[in-house]
């Protein structure tokens, strides 16, 4: 019998495929996932367009220099740095820093604090939760009637934030440091969409709300939105770095998972818990068999399996121990046509990949079944 204590070491995400939609820090996220064994499909769902030459940012900067705000809310480190760099390029760096040095400067989180201090400034306050909701609560408690509040926008929606400030009597000045645009090359996004709707992905990660919205928009353009939503509801785990990122998905009725801390590391750790927990483990022919996305763990040993073999294995595992007819297995094979010989060929390759031929029994003239252990038969009899 298999001894758990002798289980070989491999990453917790081995055998799973994870989609990455991020444009920024995508390499970092991909490396974290691969280090834990995942196969990664990268498809930036958007691109960041800096506004150094944009009249809108220049106008907002000049407006704030000419008339000082009472409060400035810095939301992202990259956005704050980009704003200062753009101002320096226009010859407005010193006057902008002078203005920011004499206002109530609020930082959303520690990375923004670092960017503020690197510019020679000091924030007055930063929420421990890194939440814009906590920033809003503080401002409203202080009272914003008649106050001028500048908000560094960061490409993501700030639901209710600006509206609540204006309802409280504040004059809000938006500082748009960069914009999100669809990617110039849509083929990686299309490949990710195709993989998602065909269940070739086990999870897809989102690190910004615009990326989630962009992927949904592209799916709608291709007529794939219903299929994508069905996949995200049932088979492909949507993992978001935080609640703001999840908003476009939630608006479509998609439930997401999110880490407690809005960081890439905790996001990856969450996947390390969630995906293995969703994999099906069965006692078959004296072995522990765990069926993952593109591989199988047999007694803890990772066995890569071709796509056709995985299709057969999933069809057999839906009713463990029950005989599945060749005709039904043929329908489970992608693009197999009408020749049942394709089932026999794919089954032979599956058995070879698993390295334990007795896991799957041939039932003469009927089909195939997983050789479920006798003690487990009752448990799965009505599966």
C-alpha positions as CSV (number, residue, x, y, z in Angstrom):
1,X,0.0,0.0,0.0
2,X,1.0,3.6,-0.6
3,X,2.6,5.3,2.4
4,X,1.9,9.1,2.5
5,X,5.2,9.5,4.4
6,X,7.1,8.4,1.3
7,X,5.3,10.9,-1.0
8,X,7.8,12.4,-3.5
9,X,8.3,16.2,-3.3
10,X,6.8,18.3,-6.0
11,X,5.1,21.7,-6.1
12,X,1.5,22.0,-4.8
13,X,0.4,23.3,-8.2
14,X,2.0,20.5,-10.2
15,X,-0.5,19.3,-12.8
16,X,-2.5,22.5,-12.9
17,X,-2.6,25.2,-15.6
18,X,-3.1,28.8,-14.5
19,X,-3.9,31.7,-16.7
20,X,-2.3,35.1,-16.0
21,X,-4.0,38.2,-17.4
22,X,-1.7,40.8,-15.8
23,X,0.2,43.3,-18.0
24,X,2.3,44.6,-15.1
25,X,4.4,42.3,-12.9
26,X,3.2,39.3,-15.0
27,X,6.7,37.8,-15.0
28,X,6.9,37.9,-11.2
29,X,3.5,36.3,-10.9
30,X,4.3,33.7,-13.5
31,X,7.6,32.8,-11.8
32,X,5.8,32.4,-8.4
33,X,3.3,30.0,-10.0
34,X,5.9,28.0,-11.9
35,X,8.1,27.7,-8.8
36,X,5.2,25.9,-7.2
37,X,4.8,23.5,-10.2
38,X,2.0,25.2,-12.3
39,X,2.0,25.5,-16.0
40,X,1.4,29.1,-16.9
41,X,-0.5,30.6,-19.8
42,X,0.2,34.3,-20.0
43,X,-2.1,36.6,-21.9
44,X,-2.0,40.3,-20.9
45,X,-5.6,41.4,-21.2
46,X,-4.6,45.1,-21.4
47,X,-1.7,47.4,-21.8
48,X,-0.8,50.4,-19.8
49,X,-0.5,53.7,-21.7
50,X,1.6,56.3,-19.7
51,X,0.2,59.8,-19.9
52,X,3.5,61.8,-19.9
53,X,2.4,63.5,-23.1
54,X,-1.3,63.6,-22.2
55,X,-2.9,67.0,-21.9
56,X,-5.3,65.8,-19.3
57,X,-2.6,64.9,-16.8
58,X,-0.7,68.1,-17.6
59,X,-3.9,70.2,-17.0
60,X,-4.6,68.5,-13.7
61,X,-1.0,69.0,-12.5
62,X,-1.0,72.7,-13.5
63,X,-4.4,73.2,-11.8
64,X,-3.1,71.7,-8.5
65,X,0.1,73.8,-8.6
66,X,-1.9,77.0,-9.3
67,X,-4.5,76.2,-6.6
68,X,-3.3,73.9,-3.8
69,X,-5.6,71.1,-2.7
70,X,-6.4,70.4,0.9
71,X,-5.9,66.6,0.6
72,X,-4.1,64.4,-2.0
73,X,-4.8,60.6,-2.0
74,X,-2.1,58.5,-3.6
75,X,-3.4,55.1,-4.6
76,X,-0.5,53.3,-6.3
77,X,3.2,53.4,-6.2
78,X,3.7,53.2,-10.0
79,X,1.1,55.9,-10.5
80,X,2.6,58.3,-8.0
81,X,6.1,57.8,-9.4
82,X,4.7,58.2,-12.9
83,X,3.1,61.5,-12.0
84,X,6.2,62.9,-10.5
85,X,8.3,61.8,-13.5
86,X,5.9,63.3,-15.9
87,X,5.9,66.6,-14.0
88,X,9.7,66.6,-14.1
89,X,9.6,66.1,-17.8
90,X,7.4,69.2,-18.1
91,X,9.6,71.2,-15.9
92,X,7.0,71.2,-13.1
93,X,8.6,68.7,-10.8
94,X,9.8,71.2,-8.2
95,X,6.6,73.2,-7.9
96,X,4.5,70.0,-7.7
97,X,6.7,68.6,-4.9
98,X,6.5,71.9,-3.1
99,X,2.7,71.8,-3.3
100,X,2.5,68.2,-2.1
101,X,4.8,69.0,0.8
102,X,2.2,71.3,2.3
103,X,-1.0,69.3,1.9
104,X,-2.6,66.4,3.8
105,X,-1.0,63.4,1.9
106,X,-2.8,60.1,2.3
107,X,-1.2,56.8,1.0
108,X,-3.3,53.7,0.3
109,X,-0.6,51.2,1.4
110,X,3.1,50.6,2.1
111,X,4.2,50.6,-1.5
112,X,2.7,54.0,-2.1
113,X,4.3,55.2,1.2
114,X,7.7,54.1,-0.2
115,X,7.1,56.0,-3.5
116,X,6.1,59.1,-1.5
117,X,9.1,59.0,0.7
118,X,11.4,58.3,-2.3
119,X,10.2,61.7,-3.7
120,X,11.3,63.3,-0.5
121,X,7.8,63.7,0.9
122,X,6.1,62.2,4.0
123,X,2.5,60.9,4.1
124,X,0.3,62.0,6.9
125,X,-1.6,58.7,7.2
126,X,-2.0,55.3,5.6
127,X,-4.6,52.6,6.4
128,X,-3.5,49.3,7.8
129,X,-6.0,47.5,5.6
130,X,-4.6,49.1,2.4
131,X,-8.3,49.7,1.6
132,X,-9.7,52.7,-0.2
133,X,-12.9,52.2,1.9
134,X,-10.9,53.0,5.0
135,X,-9.4,56.1,3.3
136,X,-12.9,57.2,2.5
137,X,-14.1,56.6,6.0
138,X,-11.3,58.8,7.4
139,X,-12.0,61.6,5.0
140,X,-15.7,61.6,5.7
141,X,-15.1,61.5,9.5
142,X,-12.8,64.5,9.2
143,X,-15.4,66.2,7.1
144,X,-14.9,67.2,3.4
145,X,-17.4,70.0,3.1
146,X,-15.7,72.8,1.0
147,X,-12.4,70.9,0.9
148,X,-10.5,70.3,-2.3
149,X,-9.4,66.6,-2.6
150,X,-7.1,65.4,-5.4
151,X,-7.3,61.7,-6.1
152,X,-4.5,60.0,-8.1
153,X,-6.5,57.6,-10.4
154,X,-4.9,54.3,-11.2
155,X,-6.9,52.9,-14.1
156,X,-9.2,50.9,-11.9
157,X,-12.7,52.0,-10.8
158,X,-13.0,53.4,-7.4
159,X,-16.7,52.4,-6.8
160,X,-18.5,55.1,-4.9
161,X,-15.3,56.8,-3.7
162,X,-15.4,60.0,-5.8
163,X,-19.2,60.1,-5.6
164,X,-19.2,59.8,-1.8
165,X,-16.7,62.7,-1.5
166,X,-18.8,64.9,-3.7
167,X,-21.9,64.1,-1.8
168,X,-20.0,65.1,1.3
169,X,-19.4,68.5,-0.2
170,X,-15.8,68.0,-1.5
171,X,-14.4,69.4,-4.7
172,X,-12.7,66.3,-6.3
173,X,-9.8,66.7,-8.8
174,X,-8.9,63.5,-10.6
175,X,-5.2,62.9,-11.5
176,X,-5.2,60.3,-14.3
177,X,-1.6,59.1,-14.5
178,X,-2.1,56.3,-17.0
179,X,-4.9,54.6,-18.9
180,X,-5.7,51.0,-19.6
181,X,-6.1,50.0,-23.3
182,X,-6.8,46.6,-25.0
183,X,-3.6,44.8,-26.0
184,X,-2.3,45.5,-29.4
185,X,-2.0,41.7,-30.1
186,X,-5.2,39.9,-29.1
187,X,-4.0,36.4,-30.1
188,X,-2.7,35.5,-26.5
189,X,-6.0,36.7,-25.0
190,X,-7.9,34.6,-27.6
191,X,-5.7,31.5,-26.7
192,X,-6.5,32.0,-23.1
193,X,-10.2,32.3,-23.8
194,X,-10.2,29.2,-25.9
195,X,-8.3,27.3,-23.1
196,X,-10.8,28.5,-20.5
197,X,-13.9,27.5,-22.4
198,X,-12.4,24.1,-23.3
199,X,-11.4,23.6,-19.6
200,X,-7.8,23.6,-20.5
201,X,-7.3,26.0,-17.6
202,X,-7.7,25.2,-13.9
203,X,-7.6,28.8,-12.8
204,X,-7.2,32.3,-14.1
205,X,-5.7,35.1,-12.1
206,X,-6.7,38.8,-12.2
207,X,-4.6,41.6,-10.6
208,X,-6.7,44.6,-11.9
209,X,-10.3,45.3,-12.6
210,X,-9.6,46.5,-16.1
211,X,-8.0,43.2,-17.0
212,X,-11.1,41.3,-15.9
213,X,-13.3,43.7,-17.8
214,X,-11.1,43.5,-20.9
215,X,-11.2,39.7,-20.9
216,X,-15.0,39.7,-20.5
217,X,-15.3,42.3,-23.3
218,X,-13.1,40.2,-25.7
219,X,-15.2,37.1,-24.9
220,X,-18.4,39.0,-25.7
221,X,-16.8,40.3,-29.0
222,X,-16.1,36.6,-30.0
223,X,-19.5,35.3,-28.9
224,X,-17.9,33.3,-26.1
225,X,-19.2,35.1,-23.1
226,X,-21.8,32.5,-22.1
227,X,-19.2,29.7,-22.4
228,X,-16.6,31.7,-20.4
229,X,-19.1,32.5,-17.6
230,X,-20.1,28.9,-17.4
231,X,-16.5,27.8,-17.2
232,X,-15.8,30.4,-14.4
233,X,-18.9,29.3,-12.5
234,X,-18.0,25.6,-12.5
235,X,-14.6,24.5,-13.6
236,X,-12.1,27.3,-14.0
237,X,-11.3,29.1,-10.7
238,X,-11.3,32.9,-11.0
239,X,-8.7,34.2,-8.5
240,X,-8.5,38.0,-7.9
241,X,-5.9,39.9,-5.9
242,X,-8.5,41.9,-4.1
243,X,-12.2,43.0,-4.0
244,X,-11.9,45.9,-6.4
245,X,-10.3,43.7,-9.0
246,X,-13.3,41.2,-8.7
247,X,-16.0,43.8,-9.4
248,X,-16.4,43.2,-13.2
249,X,-16.7,39.5,-12.6
250,X,-19.1,39.9,-9.7
251,X,-21.2,42.1,-11.9
252,X,-21.6,39.1,-14.2
253,X,-22.6,36.8,-11.3
254,X,-19.2,35.2,-11.0
255,X,-18.0,34.3,-7.5
256,X,-14.2,34.7,-7.1
257,X,-11.6,33.8,-4.4
258,X,-9.4,36.5,-3.0
259,X,-6.5,36.4,-0.5
260,X,-6.8,38.3,2.8
261,X,-3.8,40.4,1.9
262,X,-3.9,42.0,-1.5
263,X,-0.5,40.9,-2.8
264,X,0.8,38.5,-5.4
265,X,2.4,36.1,-2.9
266,X,-0.8,35.6,-0.9
267,X,-2.7,35.2,-4.2
268,X,-0.4,32.3,-5.2
269,X,-0.6,30.8,-1.8
270,X,-4.4,30.9,-2.1
271,X,-4.2,28.9,-5.3
272,X,-1.9,26.4,-3.6
273,X,-4.7,25.7,-1.2
274,X,-7.7,25.9,-3.5
275,X,-6.7,23.9,-6.6
276,X,-5.4,20.8,-4.8
277,X,-8.6,20.9,-2.7
278,X,-10.7,20.9,-5.9
279,X,-8.9,17.9,-7.4
280,X,-10.6,14.5,-7.2
281,X,-8.8,11.7,-5.3
282,X,-9.9,8.1,-5.6
283,X,-8.7,4.8,-4.2
284,X,-8.1,2.7,-7.3
285,X,-6.5,-0.8,-7.5
286,X,-4.6,-0.2,-4.3
287,X,-3.4,3.2,-5.3
288,X,-4.3,6.7,-4.4
289,X,-5.1,8.5,-7.7
290,X,-5.6,12.3,-7.7
291,X,-6.9,13.8,-11.0
292,X,-5.6,17.3,-11.7
293,X,-5.8,19.5,-14.8
294,X,-3.2,18.1,-17.1
295,X,-1.6,15.4,-15.0
296,X,-2.4,12.7,-12.4
297,X,-0.8,11.9,-9.1
298,X,-0.5,8.2,-8.6
299,X,0.6,7.6,-5.0
300,X,2.0,11.1,-5.0
301,X,4.0,10.6,-8.2
302,X,3.2,13.1,-10.9
303,X,2.2,11.5,-14.2
304,X,1.7,13.9,-17.1
305,X,-1.2,12.7,-19.3
306,X,-2.0,13.8,-22.9
307,X,-5.2,15.8,-23.4
308,X,-7.1,12.9,-24.9
309,X,-6.2,10.7,-22.0
310,X,-7.3,13.3,-19.5
311,X,-10.7,13.5,-21.3
312,X,-11.1,9.7,-20.9
313,X,-10.0,9.7,-17.3
314,X,-12.5,12.5,-16.4
315,X,-15.3,10.6,-18.1
316,X,-14.5,7.5,-16.2
317,X,-14.2,9.4,-12.9
318,X,-17.6,10.9,-13.1
319,X,-19.0,7.6,-12.0
320,X,-16.1,5.7,-10.4
321,X,-16.3,2.0,-10.7
322,X,-19.1,2.1,-13.3
323,X,-18.7,0.8,-16.8
324,X,-18.5,3.6,-19.4
325,X,-19.4,2.5,-23.0
326,X,-16.9,3.1,-25.8
327,X,-19.5,5.3,-27.6
328,X,-19.7,7.6,-24.5
329,X,-15.9,7.7,-24.2
330,X,-15.7,8.5,-27.9
331,X,-18.0,11.5,-27.4
332,X,-15.6,12.7,-24.6
333,X,-12.6,12.7,-26.9
334,X,-12.0,16.1,-28.5
335,X,-12.3,15.8,-32.3
336,X,-12.3,12.0,-32.3
337,X,-14.9,11.5,-35.1
338,X,-16.9,8.3,-35.2
339,X,-14.2,5.6,-35.1
340,X,-14.2,3.8,-31.7
341,X,-10.7,2.7,-32.4
342,X,-9.7,6.2,-31.4
343,X,-10.8,5.3,-27.8
344,X,-8.6,2.2,-27.8
345,X,-5.6,4.2,-29.0
346,X,-6.1,7.0,-26.4
347,X,-6.8,4.4,-23.7
348,X,-3.5,2.6,-24.4
349,X,-1.6,5.9,-24.2
350,X,-3.4,6.8,-21.0
351,X,-2.5,3.5,-19.3
352,X,1.1,4.0,-20.4
353,X,1.2,7.5,-19.0
354,X,-0.3,6.4,-15.7
355,X,2.4,3.7,-15.3
356,X,-0.2,1.4,-13.7
357,X,-2.2,-0.5,-16.3
358,X,-4.6,-2.1,-13.8
359,X,-6.1,1.2,-12.8
360,X,-8.5,0.9,-15.7
361,X,-10.2,-2.3,-16.5
362,X,-11.5,-3.4,-19.9
363,X,-15.0,-4.8,-19.7
364,X,-15.4,-7.0,-22.8
365,X,-18.0,-5.8,-25.3
366,X,-19.1,-3.1,-22.9
367,X,-16.4,-0.5,-22.3
368,X,-14.0,0.5,-19.5
369,X,-14.2,1.2,-15.8
370,X,-11.9,2.5,-13.1
371,X,-10.8,-0.4,-10.8
372,X,-12.2,1.2,-7.7
373,X,-11.1,-0.5,-4.5
374,X,-13.9,-2.8,-3.1
375,X,-14.1,-0.9,0.2
376,X,-14.9,2.3,-1.8
377,X,-17.6,0.7,-4.0
378,X,-20.4,1.5,-1.6
379,X,-19.3,5.2,-1.2
380,X,-19.4,5.8,-4.9
381,X,-22.3,3.5,-5.8
382,X,-24.7,6.4,-6.3
383,X,-22.1,8.9,-7.5
